[in-house]
């Protein structure tokens, strides 16, 4: 998701970082153009295999950046997203030669200490945004939140489907959020022209240095310390057909 858990709660963060995060969290970057999210009628089997024809197309995003760090190698991350009347479909293919993962448990916050990919959705006009984090072993942490870092772990996307699978060179994740769950999240419409804010992220842990993960982001809010729970970490997307 973002720095939460040991690093993620900013428990020991200096005042300057907290102020910068709050200021950036109150504005949406107006300089970014809308990103088009394309329609596709295909409905994938959510099994973590990425063997449908859709995944032979160009990814929606693969230009992930290191958040608040420089001079580091960025592992490849490909992300596919598309929509149809059924809902929102997404998948990640992450290169990782030292995976940190564990089987799912009843403790969703166990995901905080694992490699993972993350999708954040913020409906137009909503005070809340919604987060799904999926680790290579299939563990999921889903929750809603409000600026700034007001988390609600009780949120679940009714009918959501998620799957993960480790591969020879990393791991893949698939997910689906049905239109009914999107409406419950506050999407007034789900059709061409619908706008919302989207965040795409990844946490890459080093087994030898678990307290210092590499945070990757599609949109860099350019903060002194990595934090994705700010408006500047999102980009506005529009459903296109």
C-alpha positions in Angstrom: 0.0 0.0 0.0 2.4 2.7 1.2 4.5 3.1 4.1 2.2 1.8 6.8 3.0 -0.9 9.4 6.6 -0.5 10.7 7.5 2.2 8.2 4.0 3.0 7.0 2.5 4.9 9.9 5.2 7.6 9.9 5.4 7.1 13.6 8.9 8.6 14.0 8.7 11.0 11.1 10.0 14.5 11.6 7.5 17.4 11.6 8.7 18.7 8.2 7.8 15.4 6.5 4.4 15.3 8.1 3.6 18.9 7.1 4.7 18.3 3.5 2.5 15.2 3.3 -0.5 17.0 4.6 0.0 19.9 2.3 0.4 17.7 -0.7 -2.5 15.5 0.5 -4.9 18.5 0.1 -4.3 19.1 -3.6 -4.7 17.1 -6.8 -1.9 17.8 -9.3 -3.6 19.8 -12.0 -0.7 19.6 -14.4 -1.2 15.9 -15.1 -3.4 15.1 -18.1 -6.3 12.6 -17.9 -5.3 9.0 -18.6 -7.6 7.0 -20.8 -8.7 3.6 -19.4 -9.8 1.4 -22.3 -12.8 -0.8 -22.7 -12.4 -4.5 -23.4 -15.2 -7.0 -23.6 -13.0 -9.9 -22.4 -13.6 -11.2 -18.9 -10.6 -13.0 -17.6 -10.4 -16.0 -15.3 -8.9 -14.5 -12.1 -6.3 -17.2 -11.5 -2.9 -15.4 -11.6 -1.8 -16.9 -14.9 -2.2 -14.0 -17.3 -2.7 -16.4 -20.2 -5.6 -14.6 -21.8 -5.1 -12.7 -25.1 -5.6 -9.4 -23.2 -2.2 -9.7 -21.6 -0.5 -9.8 -25.0 -1.5 -6.1 -25.5 0.6 -3.2 -24.3 0.4 -2.6 -20.6 -1.6 0.3 -19.2 1.4 1.3 -17.1 5.0 0.2 -16.7 6.8 3.4 -15.9 7.1 2.9 -12.2 9.4 5.2 -10.3 11.2 4.9 -6.9 9.4 7.0 -4.4 11.6 9.5 -2.5 14.8 7.7 -3.5 17.4 8.1 -6.2 20.2 6.1 -7.6 18.4 2.7 -7.2 17.6 0.1 -9.8 13.9 -0.2 -10.4 12.6 -3.8 -10.9 10.2 -4.1 -13.9 6.5 -3.8 -13.2 3.9 -4.2 -15.8 0.2 -3.3 -15.1 -2.8 -4.0 -17.2 -6.2 -2.4 -16.5 -9.4 -2.3 -18.4 -13.1 -2.0 -17.9 -16.4 -3.3 -19.2 -19.9 -3.4 -18.0 -19.0 -6.1 -15.5 -16.5 -4.0 -13.6 -12.8 -3.2 -13.4 -10.1 -5.7 -14.3 -6.4 -5.4 -13.4 -3.2 -7.4 -13.3 0.5 -6.9 -12.4 3.6 -8.8 -13.6 6.4 -8.0 -11.2 10.0 -9.0 -11.7 11.5 -10.1 -8.4 14.4 -12.5 -7.7 14.1 -12.4 -3.9 10.4 -12.6 -3.1 9.3 -11.8 0.5 5.8 -13.4 1.0 3.8 -15.6 3.3 0.5 -17.5 3.0 -2.7 -15.6 3.8 -3.7 -15.4 7.5 -6.5 -13.7 9.4 -4.2 -10.8 10.1 -4.5 -8.5 7.0 -1.7 -6.3 8.3 0.8 -9.2 7.8 0.8 -7.9 4.2 2.5 -4.8 5.4 5.8 -6.8 5.8 5.6 -8.5 2.4 6.3 -7.7 -1.2 3.0 -6.6 -2.8 1.3 -4.6 -5.5 -1.4 -2.0 -4.7 -4.4 -0.4 -6.5 -6.0 2.7 -5.0 -9.4 4.0 -6.4 -10.8 7.4 -5.5 -14.3 8.0 -6.9 -15.2 11.5 -8.1 -16.7 13.5 -5.3 -16.0 11.0 -2.6 -14.2 11.7 0.7 -13.0 8.1 0.8 -10.6 6.2 -1.4 -10.3 2.4 -1.5 -7.2 0.3 -1.5 -6.4 -3.3 -2.4 -3.0 -4.7 -1.7 -2.0 -8.2 -2.9 1.1 -10.1 -1.9 2.8 -12.9 -4.0 1.5 -15.6 -1.7 -2.1 -14.5 -2.2 -2.5 -12.5 1.0 -4.8 -9.5 0.6 -5.2 -6.3 2.6 -8.3 -4.3 1.6 -9.5 -1.1 3.3 -10.9 2.3 2.8 -9.2 5.6 3.9 -9.6 9.3 4.1 -7.0 12.0 4.0 -4.9 12.0 6.1 -4.3 8.3 7.0 -7.7 7.7 8.5 -8.0 4.0 7.7 -11.0 1.7 7.9 -9.9 -2.0 7.7 -13.5 -3.2 7.8 -14.1 -2.3 4.2 -14.4 -5.2 1.7 -15.2 -5.1 -2.0 -18.3 -7.4 -2.2 -17.7 -9.9 -5.0 -14.1 -8.9 -5.5 -11.8 -11.6 -6.9 -8.0 -11.7 -6.4 -5.3 -14.2 -7.2 -1.5 -14.3 -7.1 1.1 -16.7 -8.4 4.9 -16.8 -8.0 6.9 -17.4 -11.2 10.4 -18.2 -12.1 11.3 -14.5 -12.4 8.9 -12.9 -9.9 5.2 -12.9 -9.4 1.9 -12.0 -11.0 -1.4 -10.7 -9.6 -4.8 -10.5 -11.0 -7.9 -8.8 -9.7 -11.5 -7.9 -10.5 -13.9 -5.5 -8.9 -17.5 -5.9 -10.0 -19.7 -3.0 -11.0 -21.8 -3.5 -7.9 -18.8 -3.1 -5.6 -17.8 0.0 -7.5 -21.3 1.5 -7.0 -21.1 0.8 -3.3 -17.7 2.6 -3.3 -19.4 5.7 -4.6 -19.0 5.5 -8.4 -22.2 7.3 -9.6 -21.7 5.9 -13.1 -19.6 3.2 -14.7 -19.7 4.1 -18.4 -17.6 6.0 -21.0 -16.7 9.4 -19.6 -16.7 8.3 -15.9 -13.7 9.9 -14.1 -11.9 8.8 -11.0 -8.5 9.1 -9.3 -6.2 6.0 -9.6 -3.0 5.1 -7.7 -0.8 2.2 -8.7 2.0 1.1 -6.3 4.4 -1.6 -5.4 6.5 -2.5 -2.3 9.7 -4.4 -2.9 11.3 -5.8 0.2 14.9 -6.9 0.7 15.1 -10.1 2.9 18.4 -8.7 4.2 17.0 -5.3 5.1 13.3 -5.7 5.8 13.0 -2.3 7.4 13.9 -0.5 4.3 11.7 -1.5 1.4 11.8 0.1 -2.1 8.5 1.8 -2.8 7.5 2.1 -6.4 4.8 4.4 -7.7 3.2 5.2 -11.0 2.8 8.9 -10.0 5.5 10.3 -7.7 4.2 12.8 -5.2 7.8 13.9 -4.6 7.8 14.0 -0.9 10.9 13.8 1.4 9.7 10.4 2.6 7.7 7.9 0.6 3.9 8.3 1.3 1.1 7.3 -1.1 -1.8 8.4 1.1 -1.8 11.9 -0.5 -3.7 13.3 -3.5 -0.4 13.8 -5.3 0.1 10.0 -5.6 -3.0 9.7 -7.8 -3.8 10.4 -11.4 -7.2 11.2 -12.9 -8.4 8.5 -15.4 -11.4 8.5 -17.7 -13.2 5.4 -19.0 -13.0 5.3 -22.8 -14.6 3.0 -25.3 
